[in-house]
Amino acid sequence: MKVKLLLLGILLATLSCEKSTDDPVSDTEQEKMKSEVKGLVNSIFKGCEQADFELVTESCYDSPDFVYLFNGKTLTYQEFTDALKAIYEKMTNQVVTIKDEKYAVLDNSTILYTTNCTFLENFKDGHTFLADPMAMLFIFKKIDGRWRWIYGVESYGQ
């Protein structure tokens, strides 16, 4: 009986020492995470402005788990990258104006980014398109030590 109690005690002690993923993230760690993801967001928007497909997609997670919602359409990674490449081939550049943005740390490996912004799209044939207002949401997840863009939503009106 004593052996069973001792083993139960050791098991409970071991389980209680295990780090929970639900532990709150310290303010210092949150700021570090936000700073890392802000660098990716800046790179994504720089790629948007330059109509640079590679720069926009380099942090995307090439996986069946990637989802992009575009004005009511759900796109896979392949559908998203195909559509983006096709539109960027017709575009010279874009002017992105960030009106506000927010970074929310959901846990120690997940950040939700939201922004209200405008996109002025300039095309090679001379026409322009203004997406105003525009709202965007990205979810970033740290996978294998690297921040990856795993989910996006884009919605705009005119």
C-alpha positions in Angstrom: 0.0 0.0 0.0 2.8 2.4 0.9 4.5 1.7 -2.5 1.3 2.6 -4.3 0.9 5.8 -2.4 4.5 6.7 -3.0 4.1 6.0 -6.8 0.9 8.1 -6.8 2.7 10.9 -5.0 5.6 10.8 -7.5 3.2 10.8 -10.4 1.3 13.8 -9.1 4.5 15.7 -8.4 5.7 15.0 -11.9 2.4 16.2 -13.5 2.3 19.3 -11.4 5.8 20.3 -12.5 4.9 20.1 -16.2 4.7 23.5 -17.8 1.2 24.4 -19.0 0.6 26.0 -22.3 -2.2 28.0 -20.6 0.3 29.8 -18.4 0.0 33.6 -18.8 2.6 35.2 -21.0 4.6 37.8 -19.2 4.4 41.4 -20.4 8.1 41.3 -21.4 7.5 38.1 -23.5 4.4 39.6 -25.0 6.3 42.7 -26.2 9.0 40.5 -27.6 6.5 38.4 -29.5 4.6 41.4 -30.8 7.9 43.0 -32.0 8.8 39.8 -33.9 5.4 39.6 -35.6 5.4 43.3 -36.3 8.5 42.8 -38.4 6.6 40.2 -40.4 3.6 42.4 -40.8 5.8 45.3 -42.0 7.4 42.9 -44.5 4.0 41.7 -45.8 2.8 45.3 -46.3 6.1 46.3 -47.9 5.6 43.4 -50.3 2.0 44.6 -50.9 3.2 48.1 -51.7 5.9 46.8 -54.1 3.5 44.1 -55.6 6.3 41.6 -54.6 4.7 38.2 -54.4 7.7 36.5 -52.7 7.9 39.2 -49.9 4.2 38.9 -49.1 4.2 35.1 -49.1 7.5 34.2 -47.5 6.0 33.9 -44.0 2.8 32.0 -45.1 2.5 28.5 -43.8 2.4 26.2 -46.8 0.0 23.7 -45.3 -3.6 22.4 -45.6 -4.1 24.3 -42.3 -3.6 27.7 -44.0 -6.9 29.5 -44.8 -7.5 33.0 -46.3 -10.9 34.5 -46.4 -11.4 37.1 -49.2 -14.7 38.9 -49.3 -16.7 35.8 -48.6 -14.5 33.3 -50.4 -12.4 30.7 -48.5 -9.0 30.0 -50.1 -6.5 27.4 -49.5 -2.8 28.2 -49.5 -2.5 27.3 -53.2 -5.6 29.2 -54.2 -4.4 32.2 -52.2 -0.9 32.2 -53.7 -2.2 31.6 -57.3 -4.7 34.5 -57.0 -2.1 36.8 -55.5 0.5 36.0 -58.1 -2.0 36.6 -60.9 -3.1 40.0 -59.5 0.5 41.2 -58.9 1.5 40.4 -62.5 -1.1 43.1 -63.5 -0.1 45.6 -60.9 2.7 48.2 -60.6 2.3 48.9 -56.9 0.0 49.7 -54.1 -0.2 52.4 -51.4 -1.1 51.0 -48.1 -2.3 53.4 -45.4 -2.7 51.8 -41.9 -5.4 53.6 -39.9 -5.0 51.5 -36.8 -3.6 48.2 -35.8 -3.7 45.8 -32.9 -1.6 42.8 -31.8 -3.2 40.4 -29.4 -1.2 37.6 -27.8 -3.5 34.6 -27.5 -0.9 32.3 -26.0 2.8 31.7 -26.0 2.8 30.8 -29.7 -0.1 32.6 -31.3 -0.7 36.3 -32.2 -3.8 37.8 -33.7 -3.2 40.9 -35.8 -6.0 43.2 -36.9 -5.9 46.5 -38.9 -8.2 49.0 -40.5 -6.5 50.4 -43.5 -6.8 51.5 -47.2 -5.2 50.0 -50.3 -4.7 52.1 -53.4 -3.9 49.6 -56.2 -2.1 50.9 -59.3 -2.3 48.7 -62.4 0.0 48.5 -65.4 -2.8 49.4 -67.7 -3.2 52.7 -65.9 -6.4 52.1 -63.9 -6.5 52.3 -60.1 -8.7 50.7 -57.5 -9.2 52.1 -54.0 -10.1 49.6 -51.3 -11.5 51.9 -48.6 -12.4 50.9 -46.0 -10.5 47.7 -45.6 -10.2 45.5 -42.6 -7.6 42.7 -42.3 -6.9 40.0 -39.8 -3.9 37.7 -39.7 -3.1 34.9 -37.2 0.5 34.1 -36.7 1.7 30.9 -35.1 5.2 30.0 -34.0 5.9 26.7 -35.7 9.4 25.0 -35.4 10.8 28.2 -33.9 9.6 30.5 -36.7 6.5 32.8 -36.9 4.2 31.7 -39.7 1.1 33.3 -41.1 -1.5 30.6 -40.9 -4.8 32.5 -41.3 -6.0 35.7 -43.0 -9.1 37.6 -43.6 -9.5 40.6 -45.9 -12.7 42.5 -46.4 -13.2 45.8 -48.1 -15.9 48.2 -49.3 -16.0 51.1 -51.7 
